[in-house]
Amino acid sequence: MYKYEIILYWSEDDQAYVAEAPLKNSQDAIGLWIDTAKAHGDPVPEPKGRRLIFA
């Protein structure tokens, strides 16, 4: 079994729980999830929120 850190918190703005997984390749993971969801006909929500820019 693999163990990864997950940060779970309540978002007042979204009125929902949010889970964050601080992964080194998180953008790759997001892209793979979107590709898989589309391949299975699952809905993909529009992106929203803050975009972090690293120098």
Order of alpha helices (4+ residues) and beta strands (2+ residues): beta-beta-alpha
